[in-house]
Amino acid sequence: MFDLTLAQARDGLRKRDFSARELTDAYLGAVAALNPKLNAYLLVTEAQARAQADAADAALARGEAANLTGIPLAIKDLFCTKGVRTTAGSRILEHFVPPYESTVTANLLRDGAVFLGKVNLDEFAMGSSNMTSAYGPVANPWTRRGDNRPLVPGGSSGGSAAAVAARLALGATATDTGGSIRQPAAFCGIAGIKPTYGRCSRWGIVAFASSLDQAGPIARTVEDCAIMLRSMAGFDPKDSTSADLAVPDYQAACHRSVKGLRIGVPKEYRSEGMAPEIEAMWQQGLAWLRDQGADIVDVSLPHTKYALPAYYIVAPAEASSNLARYDGVRFSSRTDGGDLTELYENSRAAGFGAEVQRRVLIGTYVLSAGYYDAYYIRAQKIRALILKDFTDVFRTVDALVTPTAPSAAFGQGEKMDDPVTMYLNDVFTGPANMSGIPGLSVPAGLDSQGLPLGLQVLGKPFDEETVFAVGAAIERASGFSALPGIRAGVAA
């Protein structure tokens, strides 16, 4: 069962080759065996998963199969789940049990999904390594050839990516604020898409940076992501930024031809010092598309170089505002003090980790009276220019193809001393969040150490169909079939 993609498992369930209960029990067993090595799951909801699987089997017996009936999924612990603890990877929410369900997870439940549990993440989704979680780091199921030292899975959706790559779930929910779906997908050798801002509701997702956060799926293949996104997406009147647009058949788009499409190659993504292996993989990906009839054209996004510094003004500023609600009084953990101010200070000092505190301090600084115009307003103006660059380019091309990340997965403890070095992991992914456009990461090959590398497809706003078509074309051509050493069904 662990060799099946989500699409294949769905077909097998509908043909009654196996039951949802059998599938769920297999995955719960795999989680029990491997999670102690990976720390991908923070909470396993065994009883709930089995009850949902039994309900799925009853629906299948009645011939009432929905889009995801009986499919075992992992839920990033940033999505509020009714009656199930939701921590956002932070001590300050270690006892928080939401009385409501996020819109995205409610949509998945509506379509018959089985929730195996909540998976780990960087605290409040702030990080590119899954090393900032209050509940310990996640280990990437991949290791370097001849070297068993643990690697990071990427962040912030590292638990989601590691669980899917290690065959501990058929898919997982994730969120992307500056690359937190695409970079972990690339590091773990799987697919992941950040849809257009507004395509998936943000209601019930613990907020990091409200104008940048967007939910999306992580799964083994591009088609699996397409199946999941169809259930996750949709208009939600509870989210004022939700787009009132029909949700297309994304799975059908995966089988479209790319013949005649114009694929742009932004020269600004050729960063100084890019690893030759990543440049070679990029050129190979373009060659695969050219062989399938696409036209490859050079384009320019002149303000790309400003995207990362602008992002690290806008995102911390919004984080500072959003995290002000965690005061030790209402729903967060409390550390008492001599007066109310001291209670706030003690609760936040004990509840927030170092990276969250760093970003809150940066955000509060750039929003302060003397610096608001110099930093925050200027960053918003740059953001408008970044969007204009993409708008202009998409008048002449149908999609863009770039590398997903500037490196393969790195070791736990590497790059940790310098926050700026860590922030540079978002250099290729951040512009899509600043402009709101969709971006998909597809595994395309291995580096010299046997680690996966990803290519990124960027598309026009709300044109995820073309993004899926191009991504699936790269996936077919690459024939990527490598698997991590730690995964369900094999001896780790």
DOVEXVEX-410098 format. One record per residue (C-alpha): residue number from 1; residue in one letter; x, y, z. Coordinates in steps of 0.2 Angstrom, whole numbers. Layout:
// residues N
VOMI  num  residu     c1     c2     c3
VOMI  NUM       a      X      Y      Z
...
***
This chain:
// residues 492
VOMI  num  residu     c1     c2     c3
VOMI    1       m      0      0      0
VOMI    2       f     14     12      3
VOMI    3       d     20     12    -15
VOMI    4       l      3     19    -20
VOMI    5       t      1     37    -25
VOMI    6       l    -15     46    -18
VOMI    7       a    -23     44    -35
VOMI    8       q    -19     26    -36
VOMI    9       a    -25     23    -18
VOMI   10       r    -41     32    -22
VOMI   11       d    -44     21    -37
VOMI   12       g    -40      6    -26
VOMI   13       l    -53     11    -13
VOMI   14       r    -67     14    -26
VOMI   15       k    -63     -3    -34
VOMI   16       r    -63    -11    -16
VOMI   17       d    -46    -18    -18
VOMI   18       f    -44    -14      0
VOMI   19       s    -54     -5     13
VOMI   20       a    -51     13     20
VOMI   21       r    -49      4     37
VOMI   22       e    -35     -7     31
VOMI   23       l    -26      8     22
VOMI   24       t    -28     19     38
VOMI   25       d    -22      5     50
VOMI   26       a     -7      3     38
VOMI   27       y     -2     21     39
VOMI   28       l     -5     22     58
VOMI   29       g      7      7     60
VOMI   30       a     20     16     49
VOMI   31       v     18     31     60
VOMI   32       a     21     22     76
VOMI   33       a     36     13     69
VOMI   34       l     45     28     61
VOMI   35       n     39     44     69
VOMI   36       p     52     41     84
VOMI   37       k     65     43     71
VOMI   38       l     58     58     62
VOMI   39       n     47     68     74
VOMI   40       a     36     72     60
VOMI   41       y     19     70     70
VOMI   42       l     16     80     86
VOMI   43       l      0     71     89
VOMI   44       v     -8     55     81
VOMI   45       t    -27     54     82
VOMI   46       e    -29     35     80
VOMI   47       a    -46     33     87
VOMI   48       q    -53     48     76
VOMI   49       a    -44     41     61
VOMI   50       r    -51     24     63
VOMI   51       a    -69     31     65
VOMI   52       q    -67     42     49
VOMI   53       a    -60     27     40
VOMI   54       d    -75     16     45
VOMI   55       a    -87     30     39
VOMI   56       a    -77     31     23
VOMI   57       d    -80     12     20
VOMI   58       a    -98     14     24
VOMI   59       a    -99     28     11
VOMI   60       l    -90     18     -2
VOMI   61       a   -102      3      1
VOMI   62       r   -116     15     -3
VOMI   63       g   -107     21    -19
VOMI   64       e   -105     38    -12
VOMI   65       a    -87     41    -14
VOMI   66       a    -82     59    -13
VOMI   67       n    -65     67    -20
VOMI   68       l    -55     60     -5
VOMI   69       t    -65     47      3
VOMI   70       g    -54     36     14
VOMI   71       i    -38     45     10
VOMI   72       p    -26     46     25
VOMI   73       l    -19     64     27
VOMI   74       a     -8     73     39
VOMI   75       i    -13     90     45
VOMI   76       k      0    104     48
VOMI   77       d     -2    109     66
VOMI   78       l     -6    127     60
VOMI   79       f    -24    122     55
VOMI   80       c    -37    123     69
VOMI   81       t    -45    106     71
VOMI   82       k    -61    105     82
VOMI   83       g    -57     96     98
VOMI   84       v    -39     92     93
VOMI   85       r    -25    101    101
VOMI   86       t    -17    114     89
VOMI   87       t      0    121     94
VOMI   88       a      7    130     79
VOMI   89       g     24    123     85
VOMI   90       s     24    135    100
VOMI   91       r     24    132    119
VOMI   92       i     12    147    121
VOMI   93       l     -1    136    113
VOMI   94       e      3    119    120
VOMI   95       h    -14    118    128
VOMI   96       f    -25    126    115
VOMI   97       v    -39    115    109
VOMI   98       p    -50    124     96
VOMI   99       p    -69    123     97
VOMI  100       y    -70    125     78
VOMI  101       e    -63    118     62
VOMI  102       s    -53    128     49
VOMI  103       t    -61    130     33
VOMI  104       v    -48    120     23
VOMI  105       t    -49    105     35
VOMI  106       a    -68    106     35
VOMI  107       n    -67    105     16
VOMI  108       l    -56     90     17
VOMI  109       l    -68     81     30
VOMI  110       r    -83     86     19
VOMI  111       d    -74     76      5
VOMI  112       g    -71     61     15
VOMI  113       a    -53     62     20
VOMI  114       v    -46     53     35
VOMI  115       f    -35     63     47
VOMI  116       l    -20     54     54
VOMI  117       g    -14     68     66
VOMI  118       k     -6     84     67
VOMI  119       v     12     87     60
VOMI  120       n     27     97     66
VOMI  121       l     32    114     59
VOMI  122       d     43    129     63
VOMI  123       e     36    139     77
VOMI  124       f     21    150     70
VOMI  125       a     28    144     53
VOMI  126       m     43    155     55
VOMI  127       g     58    146     48
VOMI  128       s     66    137     33
VOMI  129       s     72    121     42
VOMI  130       n     59    115     55
VOMI  131       m     73    118     68
VOMI  132       t     63    132     77
VOMI  133       s     48    121     83
VOMI  134       a     46    121    102
VOMI  135       y     43    102    101
VOMI  136       g     60     97     93
VOMI  137       p     66     97     75
VOMI  138       v     60     86     61
VOMI  139       a     72     74     53
VOMI  140       n     72     73     34
VOMI  141       p     70     55     29
VOMI  142       w     83     57     16
VOMI  143       t    102     57     20
VOMI  144       r    118     61     11
VOMI  145       r    126     46      2
VOMI  146       g    137     38     14
VOMI  147       d    133     50     28
VOMI  148       n    119     46     41
VOMI  149       r    119     63     50
VOMI  150       p    101     70     50
VOMI  151       l     96     84     38
VOMI  152       v     83     97     39
VOMI  153       p     67     94     29
VOMI  154       g     65    112     25
VOMI  155       g     52    123     33
VOMI  156       s     41    129     39
VOMI  157       s     30    114     33
VOMI  158       g     44    101     37
VOMI  159       g     33     89     46
VOMI  160       s     21     89     32
VOMI  161       a     35     86     19
VOMI  162       a     44     73     29
VOMI  163       a     28     63     33
VOMI  164       v     23     62     15
VOMI  165       a     41     58      9
VOMI  166       a     43     44     22
VOMI  167       r     26     37     17
VOMI  168       l     18     41     34
VOMI  169       a      3     50     24
VOMI  170       l     -3     50      7
VOMI  171       g     -4     69      7
VOMI  172       a     -3     83     19
VOMI  173       t     -9    101     22
VOMI  174       a      4    115     22
VOMI  175       t      5    134     22
VOMI  176       d     17    145     12
VOMI  177       t     22    163     18
VOMI  178       g     38    164      9
VOMI  179       g     42    147      2
VOMI  180       s     36    135     16
VOMI  181       i     27    123      5
VOMI  182       r     39    123    -10
VOMI  183       q     56    123     -1
VOMI  184       p     51    108     10
VOMI  185       a     44     99     -5
VOMI  186       a     60    101    -14
VOMI  187       f     71     96      1
VOMI  188       c     61     80      3
VOMI  189       g     59     75    -16
VOMI  190       i     40     77    -17
VOMI  191       a     28     90    -25
VOMI  192       g     20    105    -17
VOMI  193       i     10    120    -23
VOMI  194       k      6    137    -16
VOMI  195       p     -9    142    -25
VOMI  196       t    -14    160    -29
VOMI  197       y    -17    171    -13
VOMI  198       g    -36    169    -10
VOMI  199       r    -38    152    -18
VOMI  200       c    -39    143     -1
VOMI  201       s    -47    151     14
VOMI  202       r    -36    157     28
VOMI  203       w    -50    156     41
VOMI  204       g    -45    145     56
VOMI  205       i    -26    145     51
VOMI  206       v    -15    152     64
VOMI  207       a     -9    168     57
VOMI  208       f      9    172     53
VOMI  209       a      9    186     40
VOMI  210       s     -9    189     34
VOMI  211       s     -6    196     17
VOMI  212       l      7    182     13
VOMI  213       d      0    166     21
VOMI  214       q     -8    154      9
VOMI  215       a    -13    136     12
VOMI  216       g     -9    122     -1
VOMI  217       p     -5    103     -2
VOMI  218       i     10     93     -1
VOMI  219       a     10     76     -9
VOMI  220       r     20     63    -19
VOMI  221       t     15     69    -36
VOMI  222       v      9     84    -46
VOMI  223       e     -7     75    -49
VOMI  224       d     -9     71    -30
VOMI  225       c     -7     89    -26
VOMI  226       a    -20     93    -40
VOMI  227       i    -33     81    -32
VOMI  228       m    -30     88    -14
VOMI  229       l    -31    106    -20
VOMI  230       r    -48    104    -28
VOMI  231       s    -55     99    -11
VOMI  232       m    -45    112     -1
VOMI  233       a    -49    127    -12
VOMI  234       g    -65    137    -13
VOMI  235       f    -74    153     -8
VOMI  236       d    -76    157     10
VOMI  237       p    -87    171     16
VOMI  238       k    -78    170     33
VOMI  239       d    -61    176     24
VOMI  240       s    -62    193     17
VOMI  241       t    -47    189      6
VOMI  242       s    -55    173     -1
VOMI  243       a    -58    174    -20
VOMI  244       d    -76    170    -26
VOMI  245       l    -71    160    -41
VOMI  246       a    -75    142    -47
VOMI  247       v    -63    129    -43
VOMI  248       p    -57    120    -59
VOMI  249       d    -53    102    -62
VOMI  250       y    -35    103    -58
VOMI  251       q    -32     84    -60
VOMI  252       a    -38     85    -78
VOMI  253       a    -25    100    -81
VOMI  254       c    -11     88    -77
VOMI  255       h    -14     79    -93
VOMI  256       r    -14     94   -104
VOMI  257       s      0     96   -117
VOMI  258       v     12    110   -115
VOMI  259       k     15    111   -134
VOMI  260       g     14    130   -139
VOMI  261       l     16    136   -122
VOMI  262       r     28    150   -119
VOMI  263       i     39    147   -104
VOMI  264       g     49    161    -97
VOMI  265       v     66    160    -89
VOMI  266       p     70    175    -78
VOMI  267       k     88    180    -79
VOMI  268       e     87    187    -61
VOMI  269       y     85    170    -54
VOMI  270       r    103    165    -59
VOMI  271       s    110    171    -43
VOMI  272       e    129    173    -40
VOMI  273       g    137    157    -33
VOMI  274       m    123    146    -39
VOMI  275       a    128    128    -38
VOMI  276       p    132    121    -55
VOMI  277       e    121    106    -51
VOMI  278       i    106    117    -49
VOMI  279       e    110    127    -65
VOMI  280       a    112    110    -74
VOMI  281       m     95    104    -68
VOMI  282       w     87    120    -72
VOMI  283       q     93    119    -90
VOMI  284       q     88    101    -91
VOMI  285       g     71    105    -86
VOMI  286       l     69    118    -99
VOMI  287       a     76    106   -112
VOMI  288       w     62     93   -107
VOMI  289       l     49    106   -110
VOMI  290       r     56    112   -126
VOMI  291       d     56     93   -132
VOMI  292       q     37     93   -128
VOMI  293       g     34    108   -139
VOMI  294       a     35    123   -127
VOMI  295       d     44    139   -132
VOMI  296       i     58    144   -120
VOMI  297       v     61    163   -119
VOMI  298       d     72    174   -108
VOMI  299       v     63    187    -97
VOMI  300       s     67    200    -84
VOMI  301       l     60    203    -67
VOMI  302       p     71    218    -62
VOMI  303       h     64    220    -45
VOMI  304       t     67    202    -39
VOMI  305       k     83    207    -30
VOMI  306       y     72    218    -18
VOMI  307       a     59    204    -15
VOMI  308       l     69    196      0
VOMI  309       p     73    211     10
VOMI  310       a     56    218      7
VOMI  311       y     48    202     13
VOMI  312       y     58    202     29
VOMI  313       i     50    219     33
VOMI  314       v     32    215     28
VOMI  315       a     32    198     36
VOMI  316       p     39    202     53
VOMI  317       a     28    218     54
VOMI  318       e     12    208     51
VOMI  319       a     19    194     63
VOMI  320       s     21    208     76
VOMI  321       s      3    213     74
VOMI  322       n     -4    195     73
VOMI  323       l      5    188     88
VOMI  324       a      0    203    100
VOMI  325       r    -15    192    104
VOMI  326       y     -4    180    113
VOMI  327       d     -4    188    130
VOMI  328       g     -6    175    143
VOMI  329       v    -24    180    147
VOMI  330       r    -36    173    134
VOMI  331       f    -31    156    126
VOMI  332       s    -12    155    127
VOMI  333       s     -1    148    141
VOMI  334       r      2    160    156
VOMI  335       t     17    164    166
VOMI  336       d     12    175    181
VOMI  337       g     19    191    185
VOMI  338       g     18    205    198
VOMI  339       d      6    215    188
VOMI  340       l     -2    214    171
VOMI  341       t     12    221    161
VOMI  342       e     24    208    169
VOMI  343       l     12    194    166
VOMI  344       y     12    199    147
VOMI  345       e     31    200    147
VOMI  346       n     34    183    156
VOMI  347       s     21    174    146
VOMI  348       r     28    179    130
VOMI  349       a     46    177    135
VOMI  350       a     42    159    141
VOMI  351       g     30    155    127
VOMI  352       f     39    162    111
VOMI  353       g     55    154    105
VOMI  354       a     71    164    100
VOMI  355       e     66    165     81
VOMI  356       v     48    171     85
VOMI  357       q     55    184     97
VOMI  358       r     67    190     84
VOMI  359       r     54    193     71
VOMI  360       v     42    201     83
VOMI  361       l     55    213     88
VOMI  362       i     60    217     70
VOMI  363       g     42    219     65
VOMI  364       t     38    230     80
VOMI  365       y     53    241     75
VOMI  366       v     48    244     57
VOMI  367       l     31    248     63
VOMI  368       s     36    261     76
VOMI  369       a     33    279     73
VOMI  370       g     50    284     68
VOMI  371       y     53    270     55
VOMI  372       y     36    266     48
VOMI  373       d     38    276     32
VOMI  374       a     56    272     30
VOMI  375       y     54    253     31
VOMI  376       y     36    247     30
VOMI  377       i     29    259     18
VOMI  378       r     44    258      7
VOMI  379       a     43    239      7
VOMI  380       q     25    240      2
VOMI  381       k     30    251    -13
VOMI  382       i     43    238    -18
VOMI  383       r     30    225    -17
VOMI  384       a     19    234    -29
VOMI  385       l     34    235    -41
VOMI  386       i     37    216    -39
VOMI  387       l     19    212    -44
VOMI  388       k     20    224    -59
VOMI  389       d     36    214    -65
VOMI  390       f     26    198    -65
VOMI  391       t     11    206    -73
VOMI  392       d     21    213    -87
VOMI  393       v     30    196    -90
VOMI  394       f     14    186    -90
VOMI  395       r      8    197   -105
VOMI  396       t     21    188   -115
VOMI  397       v     23    170   -107
VOMI  398       d     12    157   -100
VOMI  399       a     22    152    -85
VOMI  400       l     40    154    -78
VOMI  401       v     52    140    -73
VOMI  402       t     66    142    -60
VOMI  403       p     75    132    -47
VOMI  404       t     65    130    -31
VOMI  405       a     79    132    -18
VOMI  406       p     97    138    -19
VOMI  407       s    103    121    -12
VOMI  408       a     98    104     -7
VOMI  409       a     94     99     11
VOMI  410       f    107    104     23
VOMI  411       g    112     96     40
VOMI  412       q    104    100     56
VOMI  413       g    115    113     64
VOMI  414       e    122    119     48
VOMI  415       k    118    138     43
VOMI  416       m    110    140     60
VOMI  417       d    122    153     67
VOMI  418       d    117    167     55
VOMI  419       p     99    171     53
VOMI  420       v    102    180     36
VOMI  421       t    110    165     29
VOMI  422       m     94    155     34
VOMI  423       y     83    169     27
VOMI  424       l     92    167     10
VOMI  425       n     83    150      8
VOMI  426       d     68    159      2
VOMI  427       v     77    169    -12
VOMI  428       f     68    159    -26
VOMI  429       t     51    157    -17
VOMI  430       g     48    173     -9
VOMI  431       p     43    184    -24
VOMI  432       a     28    173    -27
VOMI  433       n     21    177    -10
VOMI  434       m     25    195    -12
VOMI  435       s     15    195    -28
VOMI  436       g      2    182    -23
VOMI  437       i      5    171    -39
VOMI  438       p      4    152    -38
VOMI  439       g     20    142    -37
VOMI  440       l     23    123    -38
VOMI  441       s     39    113    -34
VOMI  442       v     42     97    -43
VOMI  443       p     56     85    -40
VOMI  444       a     68     84    -55
VOMI  445       g     84     75    -50
VOMI  446       l     97     71    -37
VOMI  447       d    113     81    -33
VOMI  448       s    130     72    -31
VOMI  449       q    126     67    -13
VOMI  450       g    110     59    -18
VOMI  451       l     99     72    -12
VOMI  452       p     83     78    -21
VOMI  453       l     82     95    -31
VOMI  454       g     67    104    -36
VOMI  455       l     61    115    -50
VOMI  456       q     48    128    -47
VOMI  457       v     34    133    -59
VOMI  458       l     26    150    -57
VOMI  459       g     10    155    -65
VOMI  460       k     -3    169    -68
VOMI  461       p    -15    173    -54
VOMI  462       f    -28    160    -53
VOMI  463       d    -21    150    -67
VOMI  464       e    -15    135    -57
VOMI  465       e    -21    124    -71
VOMI  466       t     -6    129    -82
VOMI  467       v      5    128    -67
VOMI  468       f      0    110    -65
VOMI  469       a      1    106    -84
VOMI  470       v     19    112    -84
VOMI  471       g     24    104    -68
VOMI  472       a     17     87    -74
VOMI  473       a     26     88    -90
VOMI  474       i     42     91    -80
VOMI  475       e     38     76    -69
VOMI  476       r     34     65    -83
VOMI  477       a     50     69    -92
VOMI  478       s     61     68    -77
VOMI  479       g     54     51    -72
VOMI  480       f     60     55    -54
VOMI  481       s     58     39    -44
VOMI  482       a     71     40    -31
VOMI  483       l     65     36    -13
VOMI  484       p     72     41      4
VOMI  485       g     81     28     15
VOMI  486       i     69     31     29
VOMI  487       r     51     26     24
VOMI  488       a     37     15     27
VOMI  489       g     38     -3     21
VOMI  490       v     57     -4     22
VOMI  491       a     70     -7     36
VOMI  492       a     77     10     41
***
